[in-house]
């Protein structure tokens, strides 16, 4: 999955960028308060993308 697609999906469920890191960006769900790092690679493995979406939902 492309990183841009993943960012679109998690922002549509109510997440926002919490901070930039060295190799990852940290996204936070404003409703639940859960945080999850998102790697800065152009391509993100499908399993990892599903895990990130599941944790932030």
LINVEN-V539083 format. One record per backbone hydrogen bond with DSSP energy under -0.5 kcal/mol. CO is the residue of the C=O (numbers start at 1). NH is the residue of the N-H. If there is no record, write none. Layout:
co=CO nh=NH
co=CO nh=NH
This chain:
co=1 nh=44
co=2 nh=6
co=3 nh=7
co=4 nh=8
co=5 nh=9
co=6 nh=10
co=7 nh=11
co=8 nh=12
co=9 nh=13
co=10 nh=15
co=11 nh=14
co=14 nh=30
co=16 nh=28
co=19 nh=26
co=23 nh=40
co=24 nh=21
co=25 nh=27
co=25 nh=38
co=26 nh=18
co=26 nh=19
co=27 nh=36
co=28 nh=16
co=28 nh=30
co=29 nh=33
co=34 nh=29
co=36 nh=27
co=38 nh=25
co=42 nh=3
co=45 nh=49
co=46 nh=50
co=47 nh=51
co=48 nh=52
co=49 nh=53
co=50 nh=54
co=51 nh=55
co=52 nh=56
co=53 nh=57
